[in-house]
Amino acid sequence: MARNSKAVPQARAALDQFKYEVANELGVNLKQGYNGDLTSAQAGSVGGYMVKKMIEAQEQQMAGQSTMTTK
């Protein structure tokens, strides 16, 4: 599998929108297309924060599901 391929290709637009929201929240000037002017730290902070937020959302979803199934 290619490194940059999406597990769910239909999520591409949502992930792109999420990327821009995270960059804005972190104060990183992310623009459409090539962002070669960003430092590695800036680019990494966007990706890292995206992963952190996605994991938090999944944990909350899983906690909600497990709470419902144990009742």
Secondary structure, DSSP 4 states (H G I P E B T S, - for coil): --TT--SSGGGHHHHHHHHHHHHHHHT----SS--TTS-HHHHHHHHHHHHHHHHHHHHHHHHHHHHHHT-
